[in-house]
């Protein structure tokens, strides 16, 4: 999580943690893809994402690279 702050306005972050069932598909919101015309991330199983996340030591954006649409 990165935040860029300015002297013009404030920002509040509220973390929300969820844990879908391992067999649930996760992916970008259809409304965002429709609006932007492109999906930046692919739909995948939550279990596959978590297996990748915990398969190696955390190294930068490895998990994002795994989920990127090609």
Buried (B, 14 or more C-beta within 10 A) or exposed (E): EEEEEEEEEEEEEEEEEEEEEEEEEBBBEEEEBEEEEEBEBEEBBBBBBBEBEEEEEEEEEBBEEBBEEE
